[in-house]
Amino acid sequence: MSAPETTPSGGRAALTALAWIWVAVPFGYGVWQLLIKVVQLFSG
């Protein structure tokens, strides 16, 4: 019995990185917009 591979292959790692970017960019934009709105809300 061989041990399962723990490191993803090159294509799989690239796909995983792309998926994280696909999620992180809109999330980061949303957080940025939220901060802008919070500042506007509390600054009068």
C-alpha positions in Angstrom: 0.0 0.0 0.0 1.4 3.4 -1.0 0.9 6.6 0.9 -1.5 9.1 -0.7 0.0 12.0 -2.4 -0.2 15.1 -0.2 1.1 17.8 -2.7 -1.1 18.7 -5.6 0.3 18.4 -9.1 1.2 21.5 -11.1 -2.1 21.9 -13.0 -4.1 21.2 -9.8 -2.1 23.8 -7.9 -2.6 26.4 -10.6 -6.4 25.7 -10.6 -6.5 26.0 -6.9 -4.7 29.3 -7.0 -7.0 30.6 -9.7 -10.1 29.5 -7.6 -8.8 31.3 -4.6 -8.2 34.5 -6.7 -11.7 34.1 -8.2 -13.1 34.2 -4.7 -10.7 36.6 -3.0 -10.9 39.5 -5.5 -14.7 40.1 -5.3 -14.5 39.5 -1.5 -11.8 42.0 -1.1 -13.7 44.5 -3.2 -16.8 44.0 -1.1 -14.8 44.5 2.1 -13.3 47.7 0.6 -16.8 49.0 -0.3 -18.1 48.1 3.2 -15.3 50.1 4.8 -16.0 53.1 2.6 -19.7 52.9 3.6 -18.9 52.6 7.3 -16.7 55.6 7.2 -19.4 57.6 5.4 -22.0 56.4 7.9 -20.1 57.4 11.0 -18.4 60.6 9.7 -21.8 62.3 9.2 
